[in-house]
Amino acid sequence: MQMTRRQFVVVTTTTAACAACACGGAADALAADAPAAPAPAGMSFDVGTTADFAKDGAVVDKFAAKPNLFFVVRNGGKLYAPSAKCTHKGCGVKQKAGTLACPCHDSSFDLMGIPKGGPAKTSLIRYAITKTAEGRIIVDKSKQFDEKQWDDPAAFVKVG
């Protein structure tokens, strides 16, 4: 019996889909057992100590220049590292009078990274931030958090 073109397409796409699912499941199982990989080179930044961020409202923008593109902000007793890349069109965001502003299309964000004006509708992503045993603050750009994940303990460091 000869197969029609339609039957051939159905059989081959079904077979390919099943194979892809099987491979994906095996990759997930292997990944679950693998140890956490360190941040890729050039993705982890020592930004100082908590003493460098003495009070709420402090924004350190020395890391906002390319290629780093992030801020370090102290707000609400927490340090976090929002991206300095606008969620509208990807332009570099700058610190401006207590806000984070995009000069390309006039989007503005509060210190939390939430859009307050302009065409940007999505909050800035945040990068993972930790405090080492030696008291150094490390930003890891290989781990990102959107607004729904900002409560994740890896998305901020508590400061006293």
Secondary structure, DSSP 8 states (H G I E B T S, - for coil): ----HHHHHHHHHHHHHHHHHHHHHHHHHHHHHS------TTSEEEEEEGGGS-STT-EE-TT-STTT-B-EEEETTEEEEEBSB-TTT--B-EEETTEEE-TTT--EE-TTS-EEESS--S---EEEEEE-TTSEEEEEEEEEE-GGGTTSGGG-EE--
